[in-house]
Amino acid sequence: MVHASPDLVLVIDPAEGRVDVLGADDENLHSRSEVVRGSLEEFFPEPGIRSRVLGAANRTVETGRRQYVEYEVTSSVGRRVFEGCTFLLSRQPVARVLWVAHDITERRDMASRLREREALLDTLVESLPFDLWLLSPEGRYTLANSIARQHWGDSVGKRPADMNARPEVLKIWESNNARALAGEVVRGEVKYRQNGEERTYLNILAPVRDGDELYGVVGLNLDVTDEKRLALELERHQRLESVGVLAGGIAHDFNNYLTVILSGLSALQMRAEQPVDQAAILADLKQAALSARALTRQLLTFAKGSAPVRAPTDIGQIVSEAAGLAIRGSSCLLETQIDPELPLVDADAEQLRQVVHNLVLNAVQSMSTGGMVRVVVGRTGGAQGGPDLVEIAVHDQGIGIPQELLGRVLEPYFTTKQEGQGLGLAICYSIVKKHGGCLSIDSKVGQGTKVFVRLPCSGAESVTAPEAPGANRQDSS
């Protein structure tokens, strides 16, 4: 067995400095393979190594305990690292020590690489600009980086309850930790007070597993306070920009109406000097005032909106009537497709009639040379398994809306058309929102625009939608 071993096995006589070879290492790095007995110097020519080996042998003779020596051997095959161990064989009549040396080069190199990786990992973890920690399956912190220690002190070995945290924060921690230890990836915002200032953090926890074995939870806190402030500032800026566009549009329209009114008043003041058609002037004044009142109502609907007076309503009938009126007199064709089993909707009929009229009118105005406006009304499933909705979809064959402008079309007084005030879609959005519904737009340049209005069903019995006058109606199958 000794001769089959890949290790160097020697019997050392410390007093004489002689050795007997029982087994040579695989590479014969310590001596020639034919050497079976010789001096200690032949096997350990390096004085420093020989001195350490001899010293270890002598201490073993004195104490009877094993001694360990790690040393390097360099030869034609390269650098190798050995670990030698002494065992006492006898003290009398001659001291004998068994020396066994094992090649640990691979193990030493692997350990070195592991240390390098650990050092790199430690550096990365410590340099992260956010809290990072590890939690054991028993619920104790096993690691916390420098930022986490700055915020919470030394937490290693402690439980969340041992930390200096407010009760409401501790409750969130314990709930999130329990969910993560159960295998869930947890994301949520937590507010902390630091240096007298409230900060918002994105808290993320994830279980660390190897197959079915849970090693713990890794967690981090990202400070998103500044990002949320920037997002709020951007939203505020966009609102101010929308208000500016709105104010400019209002000023422009009211200026036009006031110009008509003031011109009419000036003409009436001059009636003593020359005959004027007072009836025509008064008609113009009345029309300007009516237009101003209509604009005011539209603005009120957009700004705060009159509360809808809801009742179970046949959306199919409203669509048929409003779409037919909106397209009348234009060069466009209308195609309606209304589900014959359409459920009722709790809605304000007049406000929804305005929505359909505006959407179809927008579709007509987008096709200056004519085209087909297609209106589809049917039932659709709610998001994430919610209750069914009634969907009104208006399709046109117009030029479409560029993607960079699509996000602004619901702003008041913003329009991509030559005609119009830019209030139509904004008013539609406001009305639909107040009915608990949603409005979305899909458009591609050169392919037209689709506007979708979705409203919650009332739960009343479904009704059959009537035929739209003058419309090419196609019932869905």
C-alpha positions in Angstrom: 0.0 0.0 0.0 2.9 2.3 0.8 4.5 1.8 -2.6 1.1 2.3 -4.3 0.6 5.7 -2.6 1.1 8.9 -4.6 2.7 10.5 -1.5 6.3 10.8 -0.5 6.8 8.4 2.5 10.1 8.5 4.4 11.6 7.2 7.6 13.8 9.8 9.1 16.7 9.4 11.6 16.9 12.9 13.0 20.1 12.3 14.8 22.0 11.1 11.8 20.1 13.0 9.2 19.5 9.9 7.2 16.3 8.7 5.5 14.8 5.4 4.1 12.4 5.7 1.2 9.3 3.7 1.6 7.4 5.5 -1.2 8.3 8.2 -3.7 5.9 10.9 -5.0 4.3 10.4 -8.4 6.6 12.9 -10.1 9.7 11.9 -8.2 10.2 15.6 -7.5 12.2 15.0 -4.2 14.8 12.5 -5.6 15.6 10.1 -8.4 13.3 7.1 -8.4 16.2 4.7 -7.9 17.2 6.3 -4.6 15.9 4.2 -1.6 18.2 5.4 1.1 20.3 8.5 1.5 20.8 11.7 3.4 18.2 14.2 4.3 20.1 16.7 2.1 19.5 14.5 -1.0 15.7 14.7 -0.6 15.6 18.3 0.7 18.5 20.2 -1.0 17.0 23.6 -0.1 18.5 24.4 3.4 15.4 26.3 4.6 13.1 23.4 3.8 15.5 20.8 5.2 15.8 22.7 8.4 12.1 22.9 8.8 11.6 19.2 8.2 14.4 18.2 10.6 13.0 20.6 13.2 9.5 19.0 12.9 11.1 15.5 13.2 12.9 16.5 16.4 9.8 18.1 18.0 7.9 14.9 17.2 10.6 12.8 19.0 10.5 15.2 22.0 6.7 15.5 22.3 5.3 12.6 20.5 2.9 14.9 18.6 2.5 15.2 14.9 4.0 18.3 13.2 3.0 19.8 9.8 5.3 21.6 7.3 4.1 23.2 4.0 6.8 23.7 1.4 7.3 24.2 -2.3 9.3 22.0 -4.7 10.3 23.4 -8.2 11.5 21.1 -10.9 11.1 20.6 -14.7 7.4 19.9 -14.3 6.9 23.3 -12.5 6.1 24.5 -9.0 4.4 22.0 -6.7 3.2 22.6 -3.1 3.5 19.8 -0.5 2.2 19.4 3.0 4.3 17.0 5.1 3.3 15.4 8.4 5.5 13.6 11.0 4.5 10.5 13.0 6.7 9.1 15.9 7.8 5.5 15.2 10.3 5.0 18.0 12.6 6.7 20.5 14.8 3.8 21.5 17.2 2.4 20.7 17.2 4.8 17.7 14.7 7.6 17.2 12.7 7.1 14.0 10.1 9.4 12.5 7.7 8.7 9.7 7.4 11.5 7.2 4.4 11.6 4.8 4.2 14.5 2.2 1.1 15.0 0.0 0.9 17.2 -3.1 -1.6 19.9 -2.3 -0.9 22.1 -5.3 -4.4 21.9 -6.8 -6.0 22.3 -3.5 -3.8 25.3 -2.7 -4.5 26.9 -6.1 -8.2 26.3 -5.7 -8.1 27.8 -2.3 -6.2 30.8 -3.7 -8.8 31.3 -6.4 -11.6 31.0 -3.9 -9.9 33.6 -1.7 -9.6 35.9 -4.7 -13.2 35.4 -5.6 -14.3 36.0 -2.1 -12.2 39.2 -1.9 -13.7 40.3 -5.2 -17.2 39.5 -4.0 -16.6 41.3 -0.7 -15.3 44.4 -2.6 -18.4 44.4 -4.9 -20.8 43.9 -2.0 -19.1 46.6 0.1 -19.0 49.1 -2.8 -22.7 48.8 -3.7 -24.5 52.1 -3.3 -27.5 50.6 -1.6 -28.4 48.3 1.4 -27.8 44.6 0.8 -28.2 41.8 3.3 -28.6 38.1 3.7 -31.1 36.5 6.0 -30.8 32.9 7.3 -33.7 30.4 7.1 -34.0 31.0 10.9 -34.6 34.7 10.3 -31.2 36.1 11.4 -29.0 38.5 9.4 -25.8 36.8 8.2 -24.4 39.6 6.1 -24.9 43.3 5.7 -22.8 45.6 3.5 -21.3 49.0 4.5 -24.4 51.0 3.4 -26.7 48.8 5.4 -24.4 49.1 8.5 -24.4 52.9 8.1 -28.2 52.9 8.1 -29.0 50.2 10.7 -25.8 49.4 12.6 -24.3 46.0 12.9 -27.1 43.6 12.2 -25.2 40.3 11.7 -26.6 37.7 14.1 -29.6 39.7 14.9 -33.3 39.4 14.0 -35.4 42.2 12.5 -37.0 42.7 15.9 -33.6 43.5 17.4 -33.1 46.4 15.0 -33.9 50.0 15.8 -36.9 50.3 13.5 -40.3 51.9 13.9 -43.2 49.5 14.6 -44.8 50.1 11.2 -41.5 49.5 9.4 -40.8 46.3 11.5 -44.2 45.0 10.6 -43.4 45.4 6.8 -40.0 43.8 7.3 -41.3 40.7 9.1 -44.2 40.3 6.6 -41.8 40.6 3.6 -39.2 38.3 5.1 -41.9 35.6 5.8 -43.1 35.8 2.2 -39.5 35.5 0.8 -38.7 32.6 3.1 -41.8 30.9 1.8 -40.3 31.1 -1.7 -41.9 34.4 -3.0 -39.9 37.2 -4.7 -41.2 40.4 -2.9 -41.1 43.9 -4.2 -42.6 47.0 -2.5 -41.9 50.5 -1.3 -41.0 51.3 2.3 -40.6 54.8 3.7 -37.8 55.4 6.3 -36.8 58.6 8.2 -33.1 59.3 8.0 -31.5 62.4 9.4 -34.9 63.9 9.9 -35.9 63.4 6.2 -38.4 60.8 5.0 -36.9 58.7 2.2 -38.6 56.2 -0.1 -36.9 52.8 -0.8 -37.7 50.0 -3.2 -37.5 46.9 -1.0 -36.7 43.7 -3.0 -36.3 40.2 -1.4 -35.6 36.9 -3.1 -35.2 33.4 -1.8 -31.7 31.7 -2.3 -32.2 28.1 -3.2 -30.2 25.1 -4.4 -32.9 22.8 -5.7 -35.3 22.3 -2.8 -32.9 23.4 -0.1 -33.4 27.0 1.1 -30.2 28.8 2.1 -31.8 32.0 3.1 -33.0 35.3 1.6 -31.1 38.1 -0.2 -32.5 41.5 0.2 -31.8 45.1 -0.9 -33.1 48.6 -0.5 -32.8 51.0 -3.4 -33.3 54.6 -2.5 -35.8 55.9 -5.1 -36.6 59.2 -3.4 -34.8 61.4 -6.0 -36.2 59.4 -8.9 -39.8 59.8 -7.6 -39.2 63.5 -7.1 -37.9 63.8 -10.7 -40.9 61.9 -12.0 -43.2 64.1 -10.0 -41.5 67.2 -11.3 -41.7 65.9 -14.9 -45.4 65.2 -14.4 -45.9 68.7 -12.9 -44.0 70.2 -15.9 -46.2 68.3 -18.3 -49.3 69.4 -16.5 -48.2 73.0 -16.7 -47.4 72.6 -20.3 -50.9 71.2 -20.9 -52.4 74.1 -18.9 -50.4 76.5 -21.1 -51.8 75.0 -24.3 -55.3 75.0 -22.7 -55.0 78.7 -21.7 -53.7 79.6 -25.2 -56.6 77.8 -26.8 -59.2 79.4 -24.5 -57.8 82.9 -25.1 -57.8 82.4 -28.9 -61.4 81.1 -29.0 -62.8 83.7 -26.6 -61.0 86.4 -28.4 -62.8 85.4 -31.6 -66.2 85.4 -29.9 -65.5 88.8 -28.2 -64.4 90.2 -31.5 -67.8 89.4 -33.0 -69.7 90.8 -30.0 -67.6 94.0 -29.8 -68.0 94.5 -33.6 -71.8 94.1 -33.3 -71.9 96.6 -30.4 -69.9 99.1 -32.3 -72.2 98.8 -35.3 -75.3 99.3 -33.1 -73.7 102.4 -31.6 -73.4 103.9 -35.1 -77.0 103.2 -36.1 -77.9 106.9 -35.7 -75.4 107.8 -38.4 -76.3 105.2 -41.0 -78.9 102.4 -41.4 -77.8 99.0 -40.2 -79.3 95.5 -40.3 -79.9 95.3 -36.6 -81.5 91.8 -36.8 -78.4 90.4 -38.5 -76.1 92.0 -36.0 -78.2 90.7 -33.1 -78.2 87.2 -34.7 -74.4 87.3 -34.9 -74.2 88.5 -31.3 -76.5 85.7 -30.1 -74.5 83.1 -32.1 -71.2 84.3 -30.6 -72.7 84.2 -27.1 -74.0 80.7 -27.7 -70.7 79.5 -29.0 -69.0 81.0 -26.0 -71.4 79.2 -23.7 -70.9 75.9 -25.5 -67.1 76.3 -25.2 -67.6 77.0 -21.5 -69.6 73.8 -21.0 -67.0 71.8 -22.8 -64.3 73.2 -20.6 -66.3 72.5 -17.5 -66.9 68.9 -18.7 -63.2 68.5 -19.1 -62.0 70.4 -16.0 -64.4 69.0 -13.4 -67.2 67.4 -15.4 -70.8 67.4 -14.7 -71.7 64.2 -12.8 -73.3 61.7 -15.1 -76.9 60.9 -14.4 -76.7 57.1 -14.9 -79.4 54.7 -15.8 -79.4 51.3 -17.6 -78.7 52.3 -21.1 -78.7 50.6 -24.5 -75.3 51.4 -25.8 -76.1 49.9 -29.2 -78.9 52.3 -29.8 -76.8 55.3 -28.8 -73.9 54.2 -31.1 -76.4 53.7 -34.0 -77.9 57.2 -33.6 -74.8 59.2 -32.8 -72.6 57.6 -35.4 -75.2 58.1 -38.1 -75.6 61.8 -37.3 -71.8 62.4 -37.1 -71.1 61.0 -40.5 -74.1 62.6 -42.2 -73.1 65.1 -45.0 -69.5 63.7 -45.2 -67.9 61.8 -48.0 -67.2 58.8 -45.7 -69.0 55.5 -45.4 -70.1 54.0 -42.0 -70.1 50.4 -41.1 -71.4 49.3 -37.7 -71.2 45.9 -36.1 -73.2 45.6 -32.9 -73.5 42.5 -30.7 -77.2 41.5 -30.8 -76.8 40.2 -27.2 -75.3 43.4 -25.9 -75.7 44.0 -22.1 -76.9 47.3 -20.8 -74.6 49.8 -19.2 -75.3 52.2 -16.3 -74.6 55.5 -18.1 -75.6 59.0 -18.9 -77.1 58.6 -22.4 -76.5 62.2 -23.5 -72.8 62.2 -22.3 -72.1 58.9 -24.1 -73.9 60.2 -27.2 -71.4 63.0 -27.1 -68.5 60.6 -26.8 -69.6 58.5 -29.8 -70.3 61.6 -31.9 -66.9 63.1 -31.1 -65.0 59.8 -31.9 -66.8 59.3 -35.2 -66.4 63.0 -36.1 -62.7 62.7 -35.4 -62.5 59.6 -37.7 -64.3 61.5 -40.5 -62.1 64.5 -40.2 -59.0 62.3 -40.4 -60.0 61.2 -43.9 -60.2 64.3 -46.1 -60.7 62.3 -49.3 -63.2 60.0 -47.8 -63.0 56.4 -46.5 -64.7 53.9 -44.3 -65.4 54.5 -40.6 -66.0 51.1 -38.8 -67.7 51.0 -35.4 -67.7 47.7 -33.5 -69.6 47.3 -30.3 -69.4 44.1 -28.2 -68.7 42.5 -24.9 -65.1 41.9 -23.8 -63.5 40.3 -20.8 -62.2 42.5 -18.0 -58.5 42.8 -17.1 -57.1 40.0 -14.8 -60.3 38.1 -14.7 -62.5 41.1 -13.8 -66.1 41.5 -14.8 -67.1 41.8 -18.5 -67.0 45.2 -20.2 -68.9 46.7 -23.2 -66.3 47.9 -25.8 -66.9 50.5 -28.4 -64.2 50.4 -31.1 -64.0 53.2 -33.7 -61.7 52.4 -36.7 -60.7 54.9 -39.4 -58.5 54.7 -42.6 -56.9 58.1 -42.0 -53.2 59.1 -42.0 -52.7 57.9 -38.5 -50.9 59.6 -35.5 -47.1 59.6 -35.1 -45.9 57.7 -32.0 -44.2 60.8 -30.6 -47.6 62.6 -30.6 -49.8 59.7 -29.5 -49.2 60.4 -25.8 -50.5 64.0 -26.2 -53.7 63.6 -28.1 -55.8 63.5 -24.9 -54.5 66.9 -23.8 -57.0 69.7 -24.1 -56.4 72.0 -27.1 -53.8 69.7 -28.6 -54.8 68.6 -32.1 -53.1 67.1 -35.2 -55.9 68.3 -37.5 -56.3 71.5 -39.4 -59.8 71.9 -38.1 -61.1 71.6 -34.5 -60.4 73.0 -31.1 -58.6 69.9 -29.7 -61.1 69.3 -27.0 -63.0 66.4 -28.5 -60.8 63.5 -27.2 -60.1 65.2 -23.9 -63.8 65.5 -23.2 -64.4 61.9 -24.3 -61.6 60.7 -21.9 -63.1 62.8 -19.1 -66.7 61.4 -19.6 -65.5 57.8 -20.0 -63.4 58.1 -16.8 -66.3 59.4 -14.8 -68.3 56.4 -16.0 -65.7 54.1 -14.5 -64.4 53.1 -17.9 -61.2 53.6 -19.9 -60.3 55.0 -23.3 -57.2 53.9 -25.3 -55.8 54.7 -28.7 -53.8 52.6 -31.1 -52.5 54.3 -34.2 -49.9 53.8 -36.9 -48.9 56.3 -39.6 -50.4 55.4 -42.9 -52.6 52.7 -41.3 -55.3 54.7 -39.5 -56.4 55.0 -35.9 -58.4 52.8 -33.6 -60.0 54.2 -30.4 -61.4 51.9 -27.8 -63.9 52.8 -25.1 -64.6 50.2 -22.4 -67.4 50.5 -19.9 -68.6 48.2 -17.1 -71.8 46.3 -17.7 -74.8 47.1 -15.5 -75.7 43.5 -15.0 -79.2 44.0 -16.5 -80.6 41.7 -19.2 -79.0 42.1 -22.7 -81.0 43.7 -25.5 -80.9 43.5 -29.2 -79.3 46.6 -30.8 -81.5 48.3 -33.5 -80.5 49.0 -37.0 -78.6 52.2 -37.5 -80.4 54.5 -40.1 -78.3 54.7 -43.3 -75.6 52.5 -41.9 -74.3 49.2 -43.3 -74.8 47.1 -40.2 -73.2 43.8 -39.7 -74.2 41.7 -36.7 -71.4 39.7 -35.2 -71.7 36.0 -35.4 
